[in-house]
Amino acid sequence: MTAPASPERRSELLNTAAEVFAAQGYNATTVRRIADEAGMLAGSLYYHFDSKESMLDEILSTFLTELWDGYDTVLAAGLGPRETIEALVTESFREIDRHRAAVAIYQKEARHLADQPRFGYLADSQQKFEKAWLGTLERGVADGVFRADLDIRLTYRFVRDTVWVAASWYRPGGLHSPEEIARQYLSMVLDGIAVRV
């Protein structure tokens, strides 16, 4: 039986676990390794969490809840397609800034975790994510905001992968804010990199 930890300590332990999972992978990570990184005995970690799976679940569900809070706000704002894409990309970079390790874990582990009942929400979230982005791109083509010759699914994959791979190199507190990185990405994606003549 676990006892409640202070919110600060729980958050600290989850951040430590997230960094270890991101670096080593979920299956390769032991409770002992997380405890070592947290400066405690492995058995003491069970005072706070009943399993390594519980830690992973909380890390991923917290990340996705915050991501969808931001995305739902954007999608409900009544923005045009281009502005919606801009806001979704910006929100994505903000989430990478807040949850870089969770994003890395999600990218590495979501496919096989989604098969487990406890993590079924990962597949649901992925479907919702795809629907939001594809729907926005389709609306943009229909409204004449985006080119009619775009392969919508290919465009979606390109933008998604271009944005989310940033979790592999981005570090909070770096040279550029999440908003500045989003602005640069959007400039390249929406306006290209060639000089207009």
Order of alpha helices (4+ residues) and beta strands (2+ residues): alpha-alpha-alpha-alpha-alpha-alpha-alpha-alpha
